[in-house]
Amino acid sequence: MWQVNVIALEAGSKLGGDGLIPFYGLLEGGRDWEHFRELENYFYYAQIRSQGVDTTEMRAISDTIPISEVPYVMRAMGHYPSEQEVEDMINEVKFSRYVDTGEYVDKIALGDLIRLYVNHRPAFGLNTAQLSHAFEVLGLSDEDEAPSIDRGELLDLLQTKGEHLTDSDSDSDLTEYITTLLGLNPEGGSSELGSHGIEGSTNLIEEFLPDRINAEHFLDDILGFGLMSEDSQELEAQ
């Protein structure tokens, strides 16, 4: 039978620190570094966003944000959860006090958001090798022998496979996301869901996306991984 050394467990717990201290240590650079400040800034921007970015009414200042803002903060921090993972995170917060109080939780404080982010973010971040492998499986070799996928087929895959996106009209989620990634939306895209209003988004996608898309183009020009690599190289040079 397994046994637990309770004394060692309690000692390890005390060494880790109380409250949020252990979670600060799991953020890059800790509480005093850029990663924490970035998360804090996104938290307060989410508070503004939930009340309407362009509203002229008096804002209600608090130390919480609606749990509906959690997936947006996570994505802003570079964690891109699936819809199932989003549902799991929201339910974790929503039912966190139900046993004790019999009530749902519909808001989350910064400290709880930090715990949620640390516990749910992927340990190794985004894996470009997996995306490259997907193009090898789904694509065909082009003239440069690099596997590529037809533009229409790629859009169809995004709409019909896995946790697919819908594309029922020119203002749908899919066209908004793609035009935002391509930098075709004002200021990088709409700050509030549903306010996307670019006319002819479908035509823009056809104009700016090549007929065939390979992994390198998808990673560098659409997802912006090439820009991330350049920034990293500049920081290393400094």
C-alpha positions in Angstrom: 0.0 0.0 0.0 1.1 3.6 -0.6 1.9 5.8 2.3 2.0 9.6 2.6 4.7 11.3 4.7 2.5 14.0 6.1 5.4 15.8 7.9 7.3 16.1 4.6 4.2 17.2 2.8 3.5 19.9 5.3 7.1 21.0 5.3 7.0 21.3 1.5 3.8 23.3 1.6 5.3 25.8 4.1 8.5 26.1 2.0 6.3 26.9 -1.0 4.7 29.9 0.7 1.2 31.0 1.5 -1.6 32.4 -0.6 -0.5 33.4 -4.1 3.3 33.3 -3.5 3.7 29.8 -5.0 1.8 30.9 -8.1 3.9 34.1 -8.5 6.9 31.8 -8.6 5.4 29.9 -11.5 5.1 33.1 -13.6 8.1 34.0 -15.7 10.2 36.4 -13.7 7.8 36.3 -10.7 5.6 39.1 -9.5 8.1 41.8 -10.3 8.6 41.0 -13.9 6.8 41.8 -17.2 4.7 38.6 -17.3 2.8 39.4 -14.2 2.3 43.1 -15.2 1.0 41.9 -18.6 -1.6 39.6 -17.0 -2.6 42.4 -14.6 -3.0 44.9 -17.5 -5.2 42.4 -19.4 -7.3 41.9 -16.3 -8.1 45.5 -16.0 -8.7 45.9 -19.7 -11.1 43.0 -19.5 -13.0 45.0 -16.8 -13.2 47.9 -19.2 -14.2 45.7 -22.1 -17.0 44.0 -20.1 -18.6 47.4 -19.5 -18.2 48.5 -23.1 -15.1 50.0 -24.5 -16.8 53.0 -26.1 -19.4 53.7 -23.4 -19.6 57.3 -22.0 -21.4 56.2 -18.8 -19.7 56.2 -15.4 -17.6 53.1 -15.0 -18.0 50.8 -12.0 -14.5 50.1 -10.6 -14.1 46.8 -8.8 -11.5 44.1 -8.2 -13.2 41.4 -10.3 -14.2 40.7 -13.9 -17.0 38.5 -15.3 -16.0 34.9 -15.8 -17.1 35.3 -19.4 -13.9 37.4 -19.9 -11.6 34.6 -18.8 -11.0 33.0 -22.2 -10.1 36.4 -23.7 -7.5 37.1 -21.0 -6.1 33.5 -21.5 -5.8 34.0 -25.3 -4.2 37.5 -24.8 -1.6 35.7 -22.6 -0.8 33.3 -25.4 -2.8 30.3 -24.1 -5.3 29.2 -26.7 -7.7 26.8 -25.0 -10.3 24.7 -26.9 -14.0 25.4 -26.4 -14.1 22.4 -24.1 -11.1 23.7 -22.1 -12.8 27.1 -21.9 -16.0 25.5 -20.5 -13.9 23.5 -18.0 -12.2 26.7 -16.7 -15.5 28.6 -16.4 -17.2 25.8 -14.6 -14.3 25.5 -12.2 -14.9 29.1 -11.2 -18.6 29.0 -11.5 -19.1 26.0 -9.1 -16.1 26.8 -6.8 -18.3 27.8 -3.9 -21.5 26.0 -4.7 -21.0 23.2 -2.1 -20.5 25.8 0.7 -23.0 28.5 -0.4 -25.4 26.9 -2.9 -24.7 29.8 -5.2 -22.9 30.2 -8.5 -19.8 32.4 -8.9 -20.1 34.8 -11.9 -17.0 37.0 -11.3 -13.3 36.3 -10.7 -10.7 38.3 -8.9 -7.1 38.8 -10.1 -5.6 36.4 -7.6 -8.0 33.6 -8.6 -7.3 34.4 -12.3 -3.6 33.9 -11.7 -4.2 30.5 -10.1 -6.5 29.6 -13.0 -3.9 30.7 -15.6 -1.0 28.9 -13.9 -3.0 25.7 -13.5 -4.5 25.5 -17.0 -1.8 27.0 -19.4 0.2 24.4 -21.4 3.5 23.5 -19.8 5.5 23.9 -23.0 3.4 26.6 -24.9 2.6 26.3 -28.6 4.3 23.6 -30.5 5.2 24.7 -34.1 6.3 21.1 -34.9 2.7 19.9 -34.4 1.4 22.5 -36.9 4.1 21.6 -39.4 3.1 17.9 -39.1 -0.5 18.8 -39.7 0.4 20.3 -43.1 2.4 17.2 -43.9 -0.6 15.0 -43.2 -3.3 17.2 -44.8 -1.4 18.9 -47.5 0.2 18.1 -50.9 3.8 18.9 -51.9 4.0 22.0 -54.0 6.7 23.1 -56.4 9.2 23.6 -53.6 8.4 20.2 -52.1 6.8 21.9 -49.1 3.4 20.4 -48.2 0.6 22.9 -48.7 -3.2 23.1 -48.5 -5.5 24.7 -50.9 -7.0 27.9 -49.5 -10.6 26.8 -49.9 -9.9 23.4 -48.4 -8.2 25.0 -45.3 -11.2 27.2 -44.7 -13.5 24.2 -45.1 -11.4 22.2 -42.5 -11.7 25.1 -40.1 -15.4 25.1 -40.5 -16.2 21.4 -40.4 -13.5 19.5 -38.5 -12.8 19.4 -34.7 -14.2 22.4 -32.8 -15.2 24.1 -36.1 -15.9 27.7 -36.8 -19.0 28.8 -38.6 -19.0 31.0 -41.7 -22.7 31.8 -42.5 -22.1 35.4 -43.7 -19.4 38.0 -44.3 -19.5 39.1 -40.7 -19.1 35.7 -39.1 -16.5 34.6 -36.5 -14.3 32.9 -39.1 -13.9 35.9 -41.4 -13.3 38.2 -38.4 -10.6 36.0 -37.0 -8.8 35.6 -40.2 -8.9 39.2 -41.3 -7.7 40.2 -37.8 -4.7 37.7 -38.1 -3.9 39.2 -41.5 -3.9 42.7 -40.0 -6.8 43.9 -42.2 -9.0 45.1 -39.4 -8.7 48.7 -37.9 -6.3 48.6 -34.9 -5.9 44.9 -35.3 -9.6 43.9 -34.9 -12.7 44.7 -33.0 -12.4 45.1 -29.2 -15.9 43.9 -28.6 -17.4 40.7 -29.9 -20.0 41.3 -32.6 -18.8 44.8 -33.6 -16.9 43.6 -36.6 -18.1 45.5 -39.7 -15.6 45.1 -42.5 -17.4 44.8 -45.8 -16.3 42.2 -48.3 -14.3 40.2 -45.8 -14.5 37.2 -47.9 -13.0 39.1 -50.9 -10.2 40.3 -48.6 -9.4 36.8 -47.5 -9.2 35.7 -51.2 -7.0 38.7 -52.0 -4.5 38.3 -49.2 -4.4 34.6 -48.8 -2.5 32.7 -51.5 -4.2 29.9 -53.4 -2.1 27.4 -51.5 -0.8 27.8 -48.0 2.2 25.9 -46.6 3.2 25.6 -42.9 5.8 28.3 -43.1 3.3 30.9 -44.5 0.7 29.8 -42.0 3.1 30.1 -39.0 4.9 33.3 -40.1 2.4 35.4 -42.0 -0.9 34.3 -40.5 -0.2 33.3 -36.9 2.8 35.7 -36.6 5.3 33.2 -35.2 7.9 34.7 -37.4 7.5 38.1 -35.7 7.8 36.3 -32.3 11.1 34.7 -33.5 12.5 38.1 -34.7 11.6 39.7 -31.3 13.3 36.9 -29.4 16.4 37.3 -31.6 16.5 41.1 -31.0 16.2 40.5 -27.2 19.0 38.0 -27.3 21.2 40.4 -29.3 20.6 43.1 -26.6 
